[in-house]
Amino acid sequence: MSTPPDWITPEDVAGYLDLPGAPDDNLTLATAAVKAAVERRRDDLFTADDPPVFVPGDEVRVHSIRWAALIYQARNAPSGYAGYGDETVLFDALGANRAEIMRGIGWRRPTTA
């Protein structure tokens, strides 16, 4: 049984940002944070397969890449978010793009507990 490819990778985010070279740790962590957050919120996008596979539409994927890019940029800022912790960076990095990105991901959908 083969493992399905990740639906979002640090390379996807690096490509969006036009970053040269291999992704660094901050890019990898930003991507992993968004991937986990979106999968938790959008559990309706998992297949019924065993094991389940997360299959987002293009809109969810693109907005997730944008979100990870904004987190990466905030984490790499010289001073911006120092001392606030990753959860603050996760949402505050969205800034003026928050509504558009959250809507594209489908963040307001009810979740199953």
C-alpha positions as CSV (number, residue, x, y, z in Angstrom):
1,M,0.0,0.0,0.0
2,S,1.5,3.4,-1.0
3,T,1.1,6.5,1.0
4,P,-0.8,9.3,-0.8
5,P,1.2,12.5,-1.4
6,D,0.8,15.4,1.0
7,W,-1.8,17.9,-0.2
8,I,0.4,20.8,0.9
9,T,4.2,20.8,1.1
10,P,6.9,23.2,2.1
11,E,7.9,23.2,-1.6
12,D,4.4,24.4,-2.6
13,V,4.8,27.3,-0.2
14,A,8.4,28.0,-1.4
15,G,7.1,28.0,-5.0
16,Y,4.4,30.5,-4.1
17,L,6.9,32.8,-2.4
18,D,9.5,32.3,-5.2
19,L,12.1,31.2,-2.6
20,P,15.3,29.7,-4.0
21,G,16.8,26.5,-2.6
22,A,15.5,23.9,-0.2
23,P,12.8,24.9,2.3
24,D,14.2,25.9,5.7
25,D,12.8,24.9,9.2
26,N,10.5,27.9,9.5
27,L,8.9,27.1,6.1
28,T,8.5,23.5,7.1
29,L,6.9,24.4,10.5
30,A,4.6,27.0,8.9
31,T,3.4,24.5,6.4
32,A,2.9,21.8,9.0
33,A,0.9,24.2,11.3
34,V,-1.5,25.1,8.5
35,K,-1.8,21.5,7.3
36,A,-2.8,20.3,10.8
37,A,-5.1,23.3,11.5
38,V,-7.0,22.8,8.2
39,E,-7.3,19.0,8.5
40,R,-8.7,19.4,12.0
41,R,-11.2,22.0,10.9
42,R,-12.2,20.4,7.6
43,D,-12.6,16.8,8.7
44,D,-15.4,16.6,6.1
45,L,-12.7,16.4,3.4
46,F,-11.3,13.1,4.5
47,T,-12.2,10.1,2.4
48,A,-13.9,6.9,3.8
49,D,-10.8,4.9,2.8
50,D,-8.8,3.0,5.3
51,P,-6.7,4.9,6.2
52,P,-8.6,8.1,5.4
53,V,-7.0,10.5,2.9
54,F,-7.5,14.3,3.1
55,V,-8.6,15.6,-0.3
56,P,-9.2,19.3,-0.4
57,G,-10.4,21.2,-3.4
58,D,-8.3,23.7,-5.2
59,E,-9.6,26.6,-3.3
60,V,-8.8,25.1,0.1
61,R,-5.4,24.1,-1.1
62,V,-4.5,27.5,-2.6
63,H,-5.7,29.5,0.5
64,S,-3.8,27.1,2.8
65,I,-0.6,27.7,0.8
66,R,-1.2,31.5,1.1
67,W,-1.8,31.1,4.9
68,A,1.4,29.1,5.3
69,A,3.3,31.8,3.3
70,L,2.1,34.6,5.5
71,I,3.0,32.6,8.7
72,Y,6.5,32.0,7.2
73,Q,6.9,35.7,6.4
74,A,5.8,36.7,10.0
75,R,8.1,34.1,11.6
76,N,11.0,35.5,9.6
77,A,10.3,39.1,10.3
78,P,13.2,40.7,12.3
79,S,11.1,41.6,15.3
80,G,7.4,41.5,14.6
81,Y,6.0,38.7,16.7
82,A,8.9,37.8,19.0
83,G,7.5,36.5,22.4
84,Y,3.9,36.0,21.3
85,G,4.0,32.3,20.6
86,D,3.1,30.2,17.6
87,E,-0.7,30.4,18.1
88,T,-0.6,34.2,17.8
89,V,1.5,34.0,14.7
90,L,-0.8,31.4,13.2
91,F,-3.8,33.8,13.1
92,D,-2.2,37.3,13.3
93,A,-0.1,36.6,10.3
94,L,-3.2,36.7,8.2
95,G,-3.7,40.4,8.8
96,A,-6.0,42.0,6.2
97,N,-6.2,38.7,4.3
98,R,-7.9,36.9,7.2
99,A,-11.5,36.9,5.9
100,E,-10.6,35.9,2.4
101,I,-8.3,33.1,3.4
102,M,-10.6,31.7,6.1
103,R,-13.5,31.8,3.7
104,G,-11.5,30.0,1.0
105,I,-10.5,27.3,3.5
106,G,-14.1,27.0,4.8
107,W,-13.0,27.8,8.3
108,R,-16.5,28.7,9.6
109,R,-18.0,25.3,8.8
110,P,-19.2,23.5,11.8
111,T,-16.9,20.8,13.1
112,T,-17.8,17.4,14.4
113,A,-16.6,16.8,17.9
